[in-house]
Amino acid sequence: MNFEIVTDSSCNLIEDMIDDFGLHILPLTFMVDGEDKVYQSYLKGERTDLKQFYTMMREGKVFKTSLPNLADAESLFREILAEGKDILYLGFSSGLSGTYQAIELLAKQLQEEYPHQKIYSVDTLAASGGQGLLVWYAVQHARAGESIEQVRDWVEENKLHLAHWFTVDDLMFLFRGGRVSKTAAWAGTLLNIKPVLHVDDEGHLIPMEKVRGRKKSLNALVDHMASSANKPISDQMVFITHGDCAEDAEYVASLVKERFGVREVVINYVDPVIGAHSGPGTMALFFLADKR
């Protein structure tokens, strides 16, 4: 393979996959209220204890998030190009972050300096395990011997078939992120209302329905998979990410395996940058579907 795949820490891939695939990860950053230190949401070779991050959120700590360090991103791109390799960048949804636009601009600037090499950027319009699953498929196509153009085109043609279905346990975090009104957040909390959301074709988080109770919201994720997933569902790779609610993630994984005969479900944490907006108790299910 004469090209390298670069993506963002928002892909929420497990470390073993990142290592196995030889991926390059641009870490988004965050800050904890009351601190001046800037933290990276991904550190190569380090398995960060995200349970501590979510504990801090439950205790009321507020987190501010930001883009990857652009100087570090430029250094990475230059290092790859200096090795004579091309770059395929698969970026975090432009509907949720300015990361893609910033890295795309950097790529265009570098392309002028390296006119004989290829630097392609794809706005995945995806997040968390949805972005990660697209990267996973891109790697499979690359390993099958496809060219950088063929892999790029597959992602472009299939990204709007990558379904994101998720729910949250505490609506107040969505309120802080501007996703729901304060009135709706308070009312939902009092009535034990759990929203079921997805990521639309523009890469935005969109509330789709409301159910009462946590278990019903988890079941609803799997119901949406039943109604829209590409057949045969049993052949799919399925990703699940969660905001420090591992038991719920295992419950959803067991439902997916029992109902559809899916053999492989990959579970991982929602990273701090996305988790800062969705909160503890976030549960998300990702798969290929006829449409998002």
Disulfide bonds with the S-S distance in Angstrom:
none
